[in-house]
């Protein structure tokens, strides 16, 4: 079992920035795919960013809607996952979830991000 706890959400004005953090604990070995998802009211949960770790290093992939604005990163020594969000837009408002192991893997409880003027 992997336990994931997100933090860093909040209220921000359009154009602002937030940094989400995800602390992982438990049996973490072998989770090579980690990511951030989000779910807005009335919408399905969607992938925001994913980082895949392999023998050649880390590879990242982003949803088209956040490319160039969001950056996913991980600190393997500290079992942390981060999402730096810049130039936030109204449509980025959602609950953001940390994920280890893909859609059928482990999930955090979510952290609310609200972009509003």
Secondary structure as the mmCIF struct_conf table of DSSP 4:
data_model
#
loop_
_struct_conf.conf_type_id
_struct_conf.id
_struct_conf.beg_label_comp_id
_struct_conf.beg_label_asym_id
_struct_conf.beg_label_seq_id
_struct_conf.end_label_comp_id
_struct_conf.end_label_asym_id
_struct_conf.end_label_seq_id
STRN STRN1 UNK A 2 UNK A 7
STRN STRN2 UNK A 10 UNK A 12
TURN_TY1_P TURN_TY1_P1 UNK A 14 UNK A 15
STRN STRN3 UNK A 18 UNK A 26
BEND BEND1 UNK A 27 UNK A 27
TURN_TY1_P TURN_TY1_P2 UNK A 29 UNK A 30
STRN STRN4 UNK A 33 UNK A 39
TURN_TY1_P TURN_TY1_P3 UNK A 41 UNK A 42
BEND BEND2 UNK A 43 UNK A 43
STRN STRN5 UNK A 46 UNK A 54
TURN_TY1_P TURN_TY1_P4 UNK A 55 UNK A 56
STRN STRN6 UNK A 57 UNK A 62
TURN_TY1_P TURN_TY1_P5 UNK A 64 UNK A 69
STRN STRN7 UNK A 70 UNK A 75
TURN_TY1_P TURN_TY1_P6 UNK A 76 UNK A 79
STRN STRN8 UNK A 80 UNK A 85
BEND BEND3 UNK A 87 UNK A 87
HELX_RH_3T_P HELX_RH_3T_P1 UNK A 90 UNK A 92
STRN STRN9 UNK A 94 UNK A 100
BEND BEND4 UNK A 101 UNK A 102
TURN_TY1_P TURN_TY1_P7 UNK A 103 UNK A 104
BEND BEND5 UNK A 105 UNK A 105
STRN STRN10 UNK A 106 UNK A 107
STRN STRN11 UNK A 111 UNK A 115
#
